[in-house]
Amino acid sequence: MNVSLYPYAERFPVVRSFPQSGRPREAVLSEIEAMSEVEDSPYHEGRISGSIYSGDEAHYAFLNEVFGHYSHANVLQRDMYPSATRFEGEIIAMTADLLHSPEPCGVLTSGGTESLMNPLLVYREWGRARGITQPNVVMPVTAHPALDKGAHYFGIELRKAAVTDQFVADMGSVRSLVDDNTVALVGSAGSYPHGAIDPIDELSALAVERGINLHVDGCLGAFILAWGEDLGHPVPVFDFRLPGVTSISADTHKYGFGLKGSSVLLYRNTDLRRLQYFIVPDWTGGLYTSPGMSGSRSGGVIAAAWAAMVTLGREGYLAIAADIFRTAAELRNVIEVHTELRPLGHSFFNVAFTTTDESGLDIFLLNDFLASRRWRLNGLQRPSAVHFCVTRPNTQPGVIERFAADLALAIEFARENVGTPAKSGAFYAGNVTREQIESGMAWWLDATQALPPLQQPPA
Ligand SMILES: Cc1ncc(COP(=O)(O)O)c(C=O)c1O
């Protein structure tokens, strides 16, 4: 049993088999409330990097009310729930408007991963129509592994380009990997590790020159970076204004401030989008048509994403984005004060940093100390580093000051413990110990492994 992933065995009944009779709703609700209150507390204090993007309790309460009206509704059944079709069309139209699409053309998906896998399928099919049977896609090493997953699922060769010392795609490397079987390029705006924006303009020019496609992974960054121009920040153009950009993913469940389980995938034109539709005309169950990977989808998540966008409006998003840009700049200043630390690349919202070689300090020892103060940063590798992806809860007054104080202590801690192996390491989506990483990943991937062991029957 993994206590850190299942801390409840002592407090609540462990359900190991299907209960014969149900428990009272009030009892179940109080259990839920007790767990969620404890689990949410670090984000309320602004100590979490990424993950919780809005953190506005009133906003969440409103979205949950909206969700409740449609949680049971299946978007697949468009005739029953025309409101879901309205929400979906309007979410796509609003996102297309924000990202300067020539026409509102896209699909809603369950999240960033699906919004990255679908375009890979589309570009494979696009290549197939041109006689390319062994397609490859070129992306920088910093692009998100959901693309590796998609390439693995769909039989596409992924070619990984080097990045510059600013952690953005090295165009010389990208060019050297492109050949006649390349169906698409990928760039991030911004990347998960460093929040960096790849040179999308140069990738676009290359895509146009080669007559191939370019997907921009804006899953993390699109809904925050898009406000930068209006706020006077020098965010480079990364959207459909660049002629080579053929698709963009933008997650409503991150800086779109919706509930988890929604993302927008935009295509430049309907010919491309058509390639992701899937139809089985002669099935015994009737003509089957499907726009993406999911079958049934909850109308609740879609309604909530729509409600987030229309209640906040441009003004609401701009106000929050202004706070996030400001906080990220403050964070960078706090880091740059220390000669022992070095920011990696440049980001408007996601600040990555490590220790300098001269300092001889282990960044993960610093992270151990910060973790002991309930800060939850994300560990990176190649090089070892951490990032702090700024979200709305981090913009509260006092958060950066508290972080600055703990960071100074963390440097002292790392200095005092030089040579001691750090507990934390580079692990995506979790603050776990190196020991846990080295023990194999089954405990993380398989939730049943966290359950307490079965009681042995008496001999
Ligand atoms: C740049 C980028 N792309 C894609 C994803 C994957 O998104 P999801 O976790 O919603 O599948 C993430 C997640 O953080 C990301 O940062």
Ligand as a Chemical Component Dictionary entry (heavy atoms), coordinates in Angstrom:
data_LIG
# 
_chem_comp.id                   LIG 
_chem_comp.type                 NON-POLYMER 
_chem_comp.pdbx_formal_charge   0 
_chem_comp.three_letter_code    LIG 
# 
loop_
_chem_comp_atom.comp_id 
_chem_comp_atom.atom_id 
_chem_comp_atom.alt_atom_id 
_chem_comp_atom.type_symbol 
_chem_comp_atom.charge 
_chem_comp_atom.model_Cartn_x 
_chem_comp_atom.model_Cartn_y 
_chem_comp_atom.model_Cartn_z 
_chem_comp_atom.pdbx_ordinal 
LIG C1 C1 C 0 2.005  22.269 -23.285 1  
LIG C2 C2 C 0 1.045  21.190 -22.879 2  
LIG N1 N1 N 0 0.484  20.425 -23.823 3  
LIG C3 C3 C 0 -0.365 19.432 -23.509 4  
LIG C4 C4 C 0 -0.679 19.139 -22.204 5  
LIG C5 C5 C 0 -1.589 17.975 -21.881 6  
LIG O1 O1 O 0 -2.805 18.424 -21.355 7  
LIG P1 P1 P 0 -3.787 17.456 -20.572 8  
LIG O2 O2 O 0 -3.155 17.158 -19.254 9  
LIG O3 O3 O 0 -5.035 18.270 -20.465 10 
LIG O4 O4 O 0 -3.997 16.227 -21.375 11 
LIG C6 C6 C 0 -0.116 19.918 -21.189 12 
LIG C7 C7 C 0 -0.422 19.660 -19.780 13 
LIG O5 O5 O 0 0.046  20.310 -18.884 14 
LIG C8 C8 C 0 0.783  20.956 -21.536 15 
LIG O6 O6 O 0 1.378  21.708 -20.588 16 
# 
loop_
_chem_comp_bond.comp_id 
_chem_comp_bond.atom_id_1 
_chem_comp_bond.atom_id_2 
_chem_comp_bond.value_order 
_chem_comp_bond.pdbx_ordinal 
LIG C1 C2 SING 1  
LIG C2 N1 SING 2  
LIG C2 C8 DOUB 3  
LIG N1 C3 DOUB 4  
LIG C3 C4 SING 5  
LIG C4 C5 SING 6  
LIG C4 C6 DOUB 7  
LIG C5 O1 SING 8  
LIG O1 P1 SING 9  
LIG P1 O2 DOUB 10 
LIG P1 O3 SING 11 
LIG P1 O4 SING 12 
LIG C6 C7 SING 13 
LIG C6 C8 SING 14 
LIG C7 O5 DOUB 15 
LIG C8 O6 SING 16 
# 
